Amino acid sequence: MYHYVRDLRRSRYPDIKALETDYFRAQIAYIKKYYNVISGEELLTVIECCEFDALPPRPLLLTFDDGYIDHYMNVFPILSREKLPGCFFPVAKCTLENRVLDVNKIHFILASVSDKNIIIEDIFRLIDNNGKLFQTKNRDDYWDRLAINGRYDSKEIIFIKHLLQRELPEELRLIIVNYLFNKYVTSDEESFARELYMNESQIISMRENGMCIGSHGYSHCWLNAVDPRVRDSEIETAVQFLKRIGVRTDRWIMCYPHGGYDESLLLVLRNHGCKIGLTTNVGIVDLQRDNYLTLPRLNTNDLPKQIDALPNEWTRQILM
């Protein structure tokens, strides 16, 4: 599972949580040494026909979330040169409406302010200013529950992400995120979106050149936490986008925004032709046991980024 892949040293946002392009090249070399990269189409065919032996030994699927321009400018040329397929999951709204996802706004806010406590104080001030309208809790309650060190982030960053992604009422979250984005990043969201995400012709070009395009929802909302009518509309418009860019909609791959899913969502997806669902759960897929709509993935940080690295714990599992 990949997100940003870029040359951070020359970037306007060197503190964004991204994989350096050189490290990506090295990781691809490591992957080619120990795995056999398969395409999304191969996986779809194997699952539909239940012909698991048709896959090569130690198969690996390269997946890229969110539809960043990084994937077209940096990833696509490397995969093409190495003759490897990849699966890409753009967010339709970003491509069609030139809107920046709230989650990405948060990423760039964090990358623009070195002292995260400054952001936290801004957030608390805005909560205090709007607390009566939205019936918010006190500062200590939020901090005690949400400020927990994460797998890759400090407790301050985890606190900011949890507060602004799910904890606060949606309307208040939007007020705070937009305020911080305008203050610390830019007030020109449309231009920023054009620089951040792939456009429609770039996505189509990758599809026409052997890359698999799947869905990451229409607006990247938590599909397991919205009203069922909103959820159904999200899936329907996401499928329409796939059809628009030339993807078959009778057998396609879903990559869950934020990793969120539930049983009712899985039923809706099945009814719309979705055959594979990718989660953010950490693990190695067992196609003969796992639910095809809730497959786990490894993060890029779970495999080495050195060409000459020895097999790590995850790789050793599939070499046994």
C-alpha positions as CSV (number, residue, x, y, z in Angstrom):
1,M,0.0,0.0,0.0
2,Y,1.5,3.3,-1.2
3,H,0.3,6.9,-0.9
4,Y,2.7,9.9,-1.7
5,V,5.8,8.9,-3.6
6,R,8.0,11.9,-4.3
7,D,11.4,13.6,-4.1
8,L,10.9,15.2,-0.7
9,R,14.2,17.1,-0.8
10,R,13.0,19.2,-3.7
11,S,9.5,19.4,-2.6
12,R,7.7,22.5,-1.3
13,Y,6.5,20.3,1.6
14,P,9.6,18.2,2.7
15,D,7.8,17.3,5.9
16,I,4.9,15.5,4.2
17,K,4.7,11.8,5.2
18,A,5.9,10.4,1.8
19,L,8.1,7.7,0.4
20,E,11.2,9.1,-1.4
21,T,11.2,8.1,-5.0
22,D,14.7,6.6,-4.6
23,Y,13.4,4.4,-1.8
24,F,10.5,3.4,-4.0
25,R,13.0,2.3,-6.7
26,A,15.0,0.3,-4.2
27,Q,11.9,-1.3,-2.7
28,I,10.7,-2.3,-6.2
29,A,14.1,-4.0,-6.7
30,Y,13.7,-5.8,-3.4
31,I,10.2,-6.9,-4.4
32,K,11.4,-8.2,-7.8
33,K,14.0,-10.2,-5.9
34,Y,11.6,-12.1,-3.6
35,Y,8.1,-11.7,-5.1
36,N,6.2,-11.9,-8.4
37,V,4.2,-8.8,-9.1
38,I,0.7,-9.5,-10.5
39,S,-1.9,-7.3,-12.0
40,G,-5.3,-6.4,-10.7
41,E,-6.8,-8.2,-13.8
42,E,-4.9,-11.4,-12.9
43,L,-6.2,-11.3,-9.4
44,L,-9.8,-10.6,-10.6
45,T,-9.6,-13.6,-13.0
46,V,-8.2,-16.0,-10.4
47,I,-10.9,-15.0,-7.9
48,E,-13.7,-15.3,-10.3
49,C,-12.5,-18.7,-11.6
50,C,-11.2,-20.0,-8.2
51,E,-8.0,-21.1,-10.0
52,F,-5.5,-20.2,-7.3
53,D,-2.8,-22.3,-8.9
54,A,-2.8,-19.9,-11.9
55,L,-1.0,-17.3,-9.8
56,P,2.8,-17.4,-9.7
57,P,4.6,-18.3,-6.4
58,R,4.8,-15.4,-3.9
59,P,2.4,-13.1,-5.8
60,L,2.3,-9.5,-4.8
61,L,-0.1,-6.7,-5.8
62,L,1.2,-3.1,-5.8
63,T,-1.6,-0.7,-4.7
64,F,-1.6,3.1,-4.8
65,D,-4.3,5.1,-2.9
66,D,-5.8,8.5,-3.5
67,G,-4.9,9.3,-7.1
68,Y,-1.9,11.6,-6.4
69,I,0.0,13.2,-9.3
70,D,3.0,11.4,-7.8
71,H,1.6,8.2,-9.2
72,Y,1.6,9.5,-12.7
73,M,4.8,11.5,-12.6
74,N,7.0,9.2,-10.4
75,V,5.5,5.8,-10.0
76,F,4.1,5.1,-13.5
77,P,7.4,5.6,-15.4
78,I,9.3,3.3,-12.9
79,L,6.7,0.6,-13.2
80,S,6.6,0.9,-17.0
81,R,10.4,0.7,-17.2
82,E,10.4,-2.4,-15.0
83,K,7.5,-3.8,-16.9
84,L,5.4,-4.2,-13.7
85,P,1.7,-3.6,-13.3
86,G,0.1,-1.5,-10.5
87,C,-3.4,-0.9,-9.1
88,F,-4.4,2.8,-8.7
89,F,-7.3,4.1,-6.7
90,P,-8.1,7.8,-7.5
91,V,-10.9,9.7,-5.7
92,A,-13.4,10.7,-8.3
93,K,-14.3,14.1,-6.6
94,C,-10.7,15.2,-6.6
95,T,-10.4,14.5,-10.3
96,L,-13.7,15.9,-11.5
97,E,-14.2,18.8,-9.1
98,N,-10.6,19.9,-8.3
99,R,-11.3,19.6,-4.5
100,V,-8.8,18.8,-1.9
101,L,-9.7,16.0,0.5
102,D,-10.0,16.9,4.1
103,V,-7.5,14.2,5.0
104,N,-5.0,15.7,2.5
105,K,-5.6,19.2,3.9
106,I,-4.7,17.8,7.3
107,H,-1.5,16.2,5.8
108,F,-0.4,19.5,4.4
109,I,-1.3,21.5,7.5
110,L,0.9,19.2,9.5
111,A,3.7,19.4,6.9
112,S,3.5,23.2,7.1
113,V,3.8,23.7,10.8
114,S,6.8,22.2,12.6
115,D,5.5,22.7,16.1
116,K,2.3,20.7,16.2
117,N,1.2,22.3,19.5
118,I,0.6,25.5,17.5
119,I,-2.0,23.6,15.5
120,I,-3.5,22.1,18.6
121,E,-3.9,25.5,20.2
122,D,-5.6,26.8,17.1
123,I,-8.0,23.8,17.2
124,F,-8.8,24.3,20.8
125,R,-9.5,28.0,20.3
126,L,-11.8,27.3,17.4
127,I,-13.6,24.6,19.5
128,D,-14.0,27.1,22.3
129,N,-15.4,29.7,19.9
130,N,-18.0,27.2,18.5
131,G,-18.5,24.9,21.5
132,K,-21.9,26.0,22.5
133,L,-23.2,25.6,18.9
134,F,-21.9,22.1,18.6
135,Q,-21.9,20.9,22.2
136,T,-18.3,20.0,22.3
137,K,-16.4,18.4,25.2
138,N,-13.6,20.0,27.3
139,R,-10.0,20.0,26.2
140,D,-8.8,17.4,28.7
141,D,-11.5,14.9,27.6
142,Y,-10.3,15.1,24.0
143,W,-6.6,14.9,24.9
144,D,-6.9,12.0,27.3
145,R,-8.8,9.9,24.9
146,L,-7.1,10.7,21.6
147,A,-3.5,11.6,22.3
148,I,-2.0,8.2,21.8
149,N,1.3,7.3,20.1
150,G,0.6,5.6,16.8
151,R,2.3,3.1,14.5
152,Y,4.1,5.8,12.6
153,D,2.9,9.1,14.2
154,S,3.5,11.0,17.5
155,K,0.6,11.4,20.0
156,E,0.3,15.1,18.9
157,I,-0.2,14.1,15.3
158,I,-2.5,11.2,16.1
159,F,-4.6,13.6,18.3
160,I,-4.9,16.2,15.5
161,K,-5.8,13.5,12.9
162,H,-8.4,11.8,15.1
163,L,-10.0,15.0,16.2
164,L,-10.3,16.5,12.7
165,Q,-11.1,13.3,10.8
166,R,-13.8,11.7,13.0
167,E,-14.2,12.9,16.6
168,L,-15.7,16.4,16.2
169,P,-19.1,17.0,14.5
170,E,-18.7,17.1,10.7
171,E,-19.7,20.8,10.3
172,L,-17.2,21.9,13.0
173,R,-14.5,19.7,11.5
174,L,-14.9,21.4,8.1
175,I,-14.8,24.9,9.7
176,I,-11.5,24.1,11.5
177,V,-9.8,22.2,8.7
178,N,-10.6,24.9,6.1
179,Y,-9.5,27.6,8.5
180,L,-6.1,25.9,9.1
181,F,-5.7,25.1,5.4
182,N,-6.2,28.7,4.4
183,K,-4.0,29.9,7.2
184,Y,-1.0,27.6,6.8
185,V,-1.2,26.2,3.2
186,T,-3.2,28.2,0.7
187,S,-6.5,29.9,0.0
188,D,-6.5,28.6,-3.6
189,E,-7.9,25.1,-3.2
190,E,-8.6,24.5,-6.9
191,S,-5.1,25.3,-8.0
192,F,-3.7,23.2,-5.2
193,A,-5.9,20.2,-6.2
194,R,-4.7,20.4,-9.8
195,E,-1.1,20.1,-8.6
196,L,-1.9,17.3,-6.1
197,Y,-4.1,14.9,-8.0
198,M,-4.0,13.2,-11.4
199,N,-6.4,14.5,-14.0
200,E,-8.8,12.3,-16.0
201,S,-6.6,12.0,-19.1
202,Q,-3.6,10.9,-17.0
203,I,-5.7,8.2,-15.3
204,I,-7.0,7.0,-18.7
205,S,-3.5,7.0,-20.1
206,M,-2.3,4.7,-17.2
207,R,-5.2,2.4,-17.8
208,E,-4.5,2.2,-21.5
209,N,-0.9,1.3,-20.7
210,G,-1.7,-1.7,-18.6
211,M,-2.4,-0.3,-15.1
212,C,-5.5,-1.3,-13.2
213,I,-7.8,1.5,-12.0
214,G,-10.1,0.8,-9.1
215,S,-12.3,2.9,-6.9
216,H,-11.5,4.8,-3.7
217,G,-15.1,6.2,-3.4
218,Y,-16.4,9.4,-4.8
219,S,-15.5,11.8,-2.0
220,H,-13.3,9.6,0.3
221,C,-15.8,9.6,3.1
222,W,-16.0,6.9,5.9
223,L,-18.4,4.6,4.1
224,N,-19.2,2.7,7.3
225,A,-20.1,5.8,9.2
226,V,-22.5,7.8,6.9
227,D,-26.2,7.6,6.3
228,P,-27.1,4.6,4.1
229,R,-28.5,6.9,1.4
230,V,-25.2,8.8,1.3
231,R,-23.3,5.5,1.2
232,D,-25.3,4.2,-1.7
233,S,-24.9,7.5,-3.6
234,E,-21.2,7.4,-3.0
235,I,-20.9,3.9,-4.5
236,E,-23.2,4.7,-7.5
237,T,-21.3,7.9,-8.4
238,A,-18.0,6.1,-7.9
239,V,-19.1,3.3,-10.3
240,Q,-20.2,6.0,-12.8
241,F,-16.7,7.4,-12.7
242,L,-15.1,4.0,-13.3
243,K,-17.4,3.6,-16.4
244,R,-16.5,7.1,-17.5
245,I,-12.7,6.3,-17.6
246,G,-13.2,3.0,-19.4
247,V,-13.1,0.5,-16.5
248,R,-15.3,-2.6,-16.5
249,T,-18.0,-2.2,-13.9
250,D,-19.1,-5.8,-13.8
251,R,-15.8,-6.8,-12.0
252,W,-13.8,-4.1,-10.3
253,I,-11.7,-3.5,-7.2
254,M,-12.6,-1.3,-4.2
255,C,-10.1,0.3,-1.9
256,Y,-11.9,1.5,1.2
257,P,-11.4,5.2,2.2
258,H,-9.8,5.3,5.6
259,G,-10.0,1.5,5.6
260,G,-13.7,1.8,6.8
261,Y,-16.2,-0.9,5.9
262,D,-19.1,-2.9,7.4
263,E,-21.4,-5.8,6.3
264,S,-24.0,-3.5,4.8
265,L,-21.4,-1.8,2.6
266,L,-20.1,-5.2,1.4
267,L,-23.6,-6.1,0.3
268,V,-24.0,-2.8,-1.7
269,L,-20.6,-3.4,-3.3
270,R,-21.5,-7.0,-4.4
271,N,-24.7,-5.6,-6.0
272,H,-22.6,-3.1,-8.0
273,G,-20.2,-5.7,-9.4
274,C,-17.3,-5.2,-7.0
275,K,-15.3,-8.4,-6.7
276,I,-12.3,-7.4,-4.5
277,G,-12.1,-5.0,-1.5
278,L,-8.8,-3.8,-0.1
279,T,-8.6,-2.7,3.6
280,T,-5.9,-1.1,5.7
281,N,-5.7,-4.2,8.0
282,V,-2.1,-5.4,8.2
283,G,-1.5,-8.9,6.9
284,I,-0.8,-11.3,4.1
285,V,-3.7,-12.5,2.0
286,D,-4.8,-16.1,2.0
287,L,-7.1,-16.4,-1.0
288,Q,-8.5,-19.7,0.1
289,R,-9.6,-18.4,3.5
290,D,-10.1,-14.6,3.3
291,N,-13.2,-12.7,2.3
292,Y,-12.4,-11.3,-1.1
293,L,-14.0,-8.0,-0.1
294,T,-11.9,-7.5,3.0
295,L,-8.4,-8.3,2.0
296,P,-5.5,-7.1,4.2
297,R,-2.4,-5.2,2.9
298,L,1.1,-4.4,4.0
299,N,2.2,-0.8,4.1
300,T,5.3,0.3,2.2
301,N,7.0,0.6,5.6
302,D,6.5,-3.1,6.2
303,L,9.1,-4.1,3.5
304,P,12.7,-3.0,3.2
305,K,13.7,0.0,1.0
306,Q,17.2,-1.2,0.2
307,I,18.1,-3.2,-2.9
308,D,20.5,-5.5,-1.0
309,A,18.3,-6.0,2.1
310,L,17.9,-9.5,3.5
311,P,14.3,-10.9,3.7
312,N,12.5,-9.3,6.6
313,E,9.9,-10.9,8.8
314,W,7.0,-10.5,6.3
315,T,9.1,-11.8,3.4
316,R,10.3,-14.8,5.5
317,Q,6.7,-15.8,6.1
318,I,6.2,-16.4,2.3
319,L,9.6,-18.0,1.8
320,M,8.9,-20.8,4.3
